Amino acid sequence: VARTVYYCAVSLDGHIAEADDTIGWLTEYDGTYDGDAPPVEGGYEDFYAEVGALVSGSVTYEWILGHLELGGDWPYAGKPCWVLSSRDLPVPGGEGVDVRIVNAPVAALWDEMAAAAGDRVLWVVGGGNVASQFADEGLLDEVRVTVVPVVLARGKPLFERRPPGGPMQLTAVLPRSNGMVELRYRIGGGASG
Ligand SMILES: NC(=O)c1ccc[n+]([C@@H]2O[C@H](COP(=O)([O-])OP(=O)(O)OC[C@H]3O[C@@H](n4cnc5c(N)ncnc54)[C@H](OP(=O)(O)O)[C@@H]3O)[C@@H](O)[C@H]2O)c1
């Protein structure tokens, strides 16, 4: 059975992008860890190896497309990627690119996406708009945020709406050698949730 995981990077104050959708605070971050507990290896590559299929909103997708124009390949070749949009968006070329532009509620796409992910992870790439749709429908199993120690004070939220179900259940705290820390939460099952 597929697990649906919202995996993304957040600022210390819970934003996933600047108000103008830029993420220099993430891509240009270059820090170190200075804690007592040893840092934990792994991170993005280990997570991505678990992923069977992806789903993204159009704002997030268009940001990736914009970066492809600067050079580079589609980063998710070999894995099906649903892109939610009411518009007719372009799809990049290249071997193994499987981008499916769809205009439908996430609940209506769920069976197809879960089947494609198989027993692996369905990665909700973001942004907060799409993450909220999954949470509202009770389709999100886990949230994994990698906290970057910068404060933006304003920007795009992790979730567009408050998710139902009360507190989440902390399942892992993973400090990285660059000073980021990955926090994993299971949806539901929190202190009073
Ligand atoms: N820090 C991180 O790790 C991280 C990760 C992901 C994203 N981000 C950032 O988050 C920001 C984007 O977040 P966002 O919440 O503003 O936007 P988003 O979730 O990427 O996209 C929302 C848009 O997708 C389309 N859409 C969503 N659900 C749909 C549905 N069910 N059917 C049809 N169309 C649907 C709609 O636009 P249209 O219909 O007009 O196409 C909607 O406005 C970007 O700045 C991105 O870079 C950061």
The ligand as a Tripos MOL2 file, in Angstrom:
@<TRIPOS>MOLECULE
LIG
   48    52     1     0     0
SMALL
NO_CHARGES

@<TRIPOS>ATOM
      1 N1         10.4930   24.4960    0.0350 N.am      1 LIG1
      2 C1         10.1120   23.4390   -0.6720 C.2       1 LIG1
      3 O1         10.6280   22.3320   -0.4720 O.2       1 LIG1
      4 C2          9.0350   23.6040   -1.6900 C.ar      1 LIG1
      5 C3          8.4050   22.4750   -2.2040 C.ar      1 LIG1
      6 C4          7.3830   22.6530   -3.1240 C.ar      1 LIG1
      7 C5          7.0050   23.9290   -3.5180 C.ar      1 LIG1
      8 N2          7.6520   24.9980   -3.0140 N.ar      1 LIG1
      9 C6          7.2500   26.3520   -3.3940 C.3       1 LIG1
     10 O2          5.8740   26.5540   -3.0630 O.3       1 LIG1
     11 C7          5.3330   27.5200   -3.9460 C.3       1 LIG1
     12 C8          4.0610   26.9830   -4.6070 C.3       1 LIG1
     13 O3          3.0930   26.6740   -3.6700 O.3       1 LIG1
     14 P1          1.5670   27.0680   -3.9260 P.3       1 LIG1
     15 O4          0.8070   26.4570   -2.7930 O.co2     1 LIG1
     16 O5          1.5130   28.5360   -4.1550 O.co2     1 LIG1
     17 O6          1.1860   26.3940   -5.3280 O.3       1 LIG1
     18 P2          1.1220   24.8770   -5.8870 P.3       1 LIG1
     19 O7          0.4910   23.9900   -4.8720 O.co2     1 LIG1
     20 O8          2.4400   24.4780   -6.4400 O.co2     1 LIG1
     21 O9          0.1380   25.1040   -7.1330 O.3       1 LIG1
     22 C9         -1.1730   25.5350   -6.9290 C.3       1 LIG1
     23 C10        -1.8740   25.6460   -8.2930 C.3       1 LIG1
     24 O10        -1.9750   24.3530   -8.9100 O.3       1 LIG1
     25 C11        -3.2130   24.2610   -9.6240 C.3       1 LIG1
     26 N3         -4.0180   23.2290   -8.9550 N.ar      1 LIG1
     27 C12        -3.9170   22.8250   -7.6520 C.ar      1 LIG1
     28 N4         -4.7790   21.8390   -7.3960 N.ar      1 LIG1
     29 C13        -5.4660   21.6000   -8.5260 C.ar      1 LIG1
     30 C14        -6.4760   20.6680   -8.8750 C.ar      1 LIG1
     31 N5         -6.9460   19.7700   -7.9800 N.pl3     1 LIG1
     32 N6         -6.9320   20.6620  -10.1500 N.ar      1 LIG1
     33 C15        -6.4520   21.5330  -11.0570 C.ar      1 LIG1
     34 N7         -5.4830   22.4450  -10.7830 N.ar      1 LIG1
     35 C16        -4.9950   22.4750   -9.5370 C.ar      1 LIG1
     36 C17        -3.8730   25.6320   -9.5380 C.3       1 LIG1
     37 O11        -3.3550   26.4650  -10.5930 O.3       1 LIG1
     38 P3         -3.7870   26.4810  -12.1530 P.3       1 LIG1
     39 O12        -5.1130   25.7730  -12.2840 O.co2     1 LIG1
     40 O13        -3.8560   27.9290  -12.4860 O.co2     1 LIG1
     41 O14        -2.6740   25.8160  -12.8900 O.co2     1 LIG1
     42 C18        -3.3090   26.1610   -8.2190 C.3       1 LIG1
     43 O15        -3.3280   27.5680   -8.1210 O.3       1 LIG1
     44 C19         6.3860   27.7650   -5.0070 C.3       1 LIG1
     45 O16         7.0700   28.9570   -4.6700 O.3       1 LIG1
     46 C20         7.3200   26.5870   -4.8710 C.3       1 LIG1
     47 O17         8.6370   26.8690   -5.3030 O.3       1 LIG1
     48 C21         8.6540   24.8630   -2.1050 C.ar      1 LIG1
@<TRIPOS>BOND
     1     1     2 1
     2     2     3 2
     3     2     4 1
     4     4     5 ar
     5     4    48 ar
     6     5     6 ar
     7     6     7 ar
     8     7     8 ar
     9     8     9 1
    10     8    48 ar
    11     9    10 1
    12     9    46 1
    13    10    11 1
    14    11    12 1
    15    11    44 1
    16    12    13 1
    17    13    14 1
    18    14    15 2
    19    14    16 1
    20    14    17 1
    21    17    18 1
    22    18    19 2
    23    18    20 1
    24    18    21 1
    25    21    22 1
    26    22    23 1
    27    23    24 1
    28    23    42 1
    29    24    25 1
    30    25    26 1
    31    25    36 1
    32    26    27 ar
    33    26    35 ar
    34    27    28 ar
    35    28    29 ar
    36    29    30 ar
    37    29    35 ar
    38    30    31 1
    39    30    32 ar
    40    32    33 ar
    41    33    34 ar
    42    34    35 ar
    43    36    37 1
    44    36    42 1
    45    37    38 1
    46    38    39 2
    47    38    40 1
    48    38    41 1
    49    42    43 1
    50    44    45 1
    51    44    46 1
    52    46    47 1
@<TRIPOS>SUBSTRUCTURE
     1 LIG1         1 GROUP 0 **** ****
